[in-house]
Amino acid sequence: MKISLSVPHFFGNELHNLKQCIKKRWISSSGSIGTAFEKRIKNYIGSKYALGVINCTSALQLSVRLLNPKPKDEIIVPSITFVASVNAIVYNNCKPIFLDCDENLLLDTEKTLEFLNTKTFQHKGACYNKTTKKRILGVIAVHTFGNLVKLSKKFLDTCKKKNIKIIEDAAESFGSYYNSEKKKKHAATLGDLNCLSFNANKIITSGGGGMIIFKDKNLYKKGIYLASQAKDNSTYFIHNTVGYNFRLSSLHSSVGSAQISQISKIIKKKKMIHDLYKKEINKINGLTILEQPHYCVSNFWLNILIIDRNKYGLSKDQIIKNFLGKKIETRSVWYPNHLQRPFKNFQKYKIKNSKKLYENSLCLPSSFNLRIKDQIKVINFLKKKFR
Amino acid sequence: MKISLSVPHFFGNELHNLKQCIKKRWISSSGSIGTAFEKRIKNYIGSKYALGVINCTSALQLSVRLLNPKPKDEIIVPSITFVASVNAIVYNNCKPIFLDCDENLLLDTEKTLEFLNTKTFQHKGACYNKTTKKRILGVIAVHTFGNLVKLSKKFLDTCKKKNIKIIEDAAESFGSYYNSEKKKKHAATLGDLNCLSFNANKIITSGGGGMIIFKDKNLYKKGIYLASQAKDNSTYFIHNTVGYNFRLSSLHSSVGSAQISQISKIIKKKKMIHDLYKKEINKINGLTILEQPHYCVSNFWLNILIIDRNKYGLSKDQIIKNFLGKKIETRSVWYPNHLQRPFKNFQKYKIKNSKKLYENSLCLPSSFNLRIKDQIKVINFLKKKFR
């Protein structure tokens, strides 16, 4: 039997909730089922406003739109991220500025600060790029694989001072939090606009869905308006701007509500999977499991294997291929976006780590329902170098 | 109890299908459940290629994208349509050219032919707008309220000759067909790209969803690629163009499959509703029910009341307001798009009927489960002028 990378697990209450949708005859968007899911997510992470949308791609697209972009405005984004973070910028006719990652595969906020402090200037309250003379609207902080971008006080203060809005892309890090302060701060609560994913492979799933978490009530209201086709009058169909068909359906919301009730159990199991990988794989010469940064507690969504090829003797590509032969699904870390064909002509700033991280890192099977014997199988293949 | 405009009805098999999704652990996009829904739709309308997408808005957006638009290319669209048909053009950085409607609230193809024959010129195999000098890529033929745009042989031939692609927006007309030829031709089978909606208010629903029907296999393949985030390699995440997260989920597909099996029953009931409205309301001085054009058979999705204010004595607005007071939901025909704020600066060609049609037309309750006594209530309010 195939060992999958990250597949959903159902706990039983999903079907119960789906039955309620049919019973209430409420399967499409808006209505109490969607609101209930939004409320559960808000309560869990401790935020005020949440809007369910069809997926995290649309959450990111709408978040950029809510910054009121003009064509060719710029947004900072890490090179290492799923392409949706970059597409969200391009959909809005804005331009990405690619930044490097730190050793944790996370946007390097030190380097971003350096860029902001040396390569931009302020004009009429906005931040401009010295190189392109274009306005920089925001930064998308992508919390990859469960770990959180180092959103230090200095970074947050600088962005605020320069009027750079922060969009947290927390697609992979729902449930992770910063432990550096007395009160724990959840992913998706620090930025101006914050995006979650409930795609099937995520820590909890709605079977497809996303959410925007807002700090500001007016922005939240505008988000609802734009996500609902911008109807200024729904009897006469007056539209004063171009909106989107982005609301999350009740079917998906109902599954999401079922899953969020199991989040503690899921994270507990995910940590066990992580701990076993770490314990066993870190013993292997040339292999390491990526750990959570000291300043946060991860949801341990996906485990990243870092390969020192010279020491281990096999490359990332060879390992992926060998696993595939054993019916074990792994995948590479994303190919750096500043090198992708549609984006290679956009600005990049001192990118040094991203390419290397891409070449040395892959994702290991980490599903909630990964059996210990299967995990040991994965570990043993690595120990014995597939021999 | 409120009488709704158009709400879904469940037949029992929807829940059965949802259970299968959970049982098969397949609730997200792609996989056999989605393919089965696509197959059922294809078989029903008689087409070769179908791609389930998250909604009809995304179907339209992707259809325009599949015409390979360059910024400022132009697309012809009727002024009277739900805003999504126009937004799909704008999302692609193209410009709409607004055309008028005929007396059936459908794109006036005679006037469109006149526009194409007098206001365009050909250059290197493409059609250009004499006024703007921009390339005209296509025309979106919107089949409103169940009725079909008169896609005459002359119109189809002219578009082909001028290399104008036809996108059928059949969101409201799944199940309707042309009866002018020996073999019945279903809506969404004549255009190069054709869009369906399974929104909750439609003739059948998936609870939110849409579909693109293709004639061309390569275009279909490109559609799948673009709708699936344009992954040229899904292990290494290589993307050679900007794609979308547009695939329809299995949850929604499973509901759609349940509903399509009931389509004959639904259309039969819809025709009964239409016939009763027509019989009773056409007796009232100053009121008429919009009939199907002679060249097609409608699915009778929504019934349109046409008001001669001078004869009837009440305006559309007064009627809507009066119904609202009786807890009966009606809605206006869409406000003409060439007058909407985001679109009012785009080109329009001899629009004369649209505004008048908007002022004189409203949609009457037409749900599958509309009870006869409720329908008679609606009719009697109109007969007695709400007195």
Chai-1 contact restraints between the chains, C-beta under 6 A:
chainA,res_idxA,chainB,res_idxB,connection_type,confidence,min_distance_angstrom,max_distance_angstrom,comment,restraint_id
A,F10,B,I22,contact,1.0,0.0,6.0,A-B,restraint_1
A,E14,B,I22,contact,1.0,0.0,6.0,A-B,restraint_2
A,L15,B,I22,contact,1.0,0.0,6.0,A-B,restraint_3
A,L18,B,L18,contact,1.0,0.0,6.0,A-B,restraint_4
A,I22,B,F10,contact,1.0,0.0,6.0,A-B,restraint_5
A,I22,B,E14,contact,1.0,0.0,6.0,A-B,restraint_6
A,I22,B,L15,contact,1.0,0.0,6.0,A-B,restraint_7
A,I27,B,G207,contact,1.0,0.0,6.0,A-B,restraint_8
A,S28,B,A200,contact,1.0,0.0,6.0,A-B,restraint_9
A,S28,B,G207,contact,1.0,0.0,6.0,A-B,restraint_10
A,S28,B,G208,contact,1.0,0.0,6.0,A-B,restraint_11
A,I54,B,I54,contact,1.0,0.0,6.0,A-B,restraint_12
A,N55,B,N245,contact,1.0,0.0,6.0,A-B,restraint_13
A,T57,B,N245,contact,1.0,0.0,6.0,A-B,restraint_14
A,V83,B,H239,contact,1.0,0.0,6.0,A-B,restraint_15
A,N87,B,V242,contact,1.0,0.0,6.0,A-B,restraint_16
A,V90,B,V242,contact,1.0,0.0,6.0,A-B,restraint_17
A,A200,B,S28,contact,1.0,0.0,6.0,A-B,restraint_18
A,G207,B,I27,contact,1.0,0.0,6.0,A-B,restraint_19
A,G207,B,S28,contact,1.0,0.0,6.0,A-B,restraint_20
A,G207,B,S249,contact,1.0,0.0,6.0,A-B,restraint_21
A,G207,B,L251,contact,1.0,0.0,6.0,A-B,restraint_22
A,G208,B,S28,contact,1.0,0.0,6.0,A-B,restraint_23
A,G208,B,S249,contact,1.0,0.0,6.0,A-B,restraint_24
A,T235,B,R331,contact,1.0,0.0,6.0,A-B,restraint_25
A,T235,B,S332,contact,1.0,0.0,6.0,A-B,restraint_26
A,Y236,B,S332,contact,1.0,0.0,6.0,A-B,restraint_27
A,Y236,B,Y335,contact,1.0,0.0,6.0,A-B,restraint_28
A,F237,B,W334,contact,1.0,0.0,6.0,A-B,restraint_29
A,F237,B,Y335,contact,1.0,0.0,6.0,A-B,restraint_30
A,I238,B,Y335,contact,1.0,0.0,6.0,A-B,restraint_31
A,H239,B,V83,contact,1.0,0.0,6.0,A-B,restraint_32
A,H239,B,Q340,contact,1.0,0.0,6.0,A-B,restraint_33
A,N240,B,R341,contact,1.0,0.0,6.0,A-B,restraint_34
A,T241,B,P342,contact,1.0,0.0,6.0,A-B,restraint_35
A,V242,B,N87,contact,1.0,0.0,6.0,A-B,restraint_36
A,V242,B,V90,contact,1.0,0.0,6.0,A-B,restraint_37
A,V242,B,P342,contact,1.0,0.0,6.0,A-B,restraint_38
A,N245,B,N55,contact,1.0,0.0,6.0,A-B,restraint_39
A,N245,B,T57,contact,1.0,0.0,6.0,A-B,restraint_40
A,S249,B,G207,contact,1.0,0.0,6.0,A-B,restraint_41
A,S249,B,G208,contact,1.0,0.0,6.0,A-B,restraint_42
A,L251,B,G207,contact,1.0,0.0,6.0,A-B,restraint_43
A,L251,B,L251,contact,1.0,0.0,6.0,A-B,restraint_44
A,R331,B,T235,contact,1.0,0.0,6.0,A-B,restraint_45
A,S332,B,T235,contact,1.0,0.0,6.0,A-B,restraint_46
A,S332,B,Y236,contact,1.0,0.0,6.0,A-B,restraint_47
A,W334,B,F237,contact,1.0,0.0,6.0,A-B,restraint_48
A,Y335,B,Y236,contact,1.0,0.0,6.0,A-B,restraint_49
A,Y335,B,F237,contact,1.0,0.0,6.0,A-B,restraint_50
A,Y335,B,I238,contact,1.0,0.0,6.0,A-B,restraint_51
A,Q340,B,H239,contact,1.0,0.0,6.0,A-B,restraint_52
A,R341,B,N240,contact,1.0,0.0,6.0,A-B,restraint_53
A,P342,B,T241,contact,1.0,0.0,6.0,A-B,restraint_54
A,P342,B,V242,contact,1.0,0.0,6.0,A-B,restraint_55
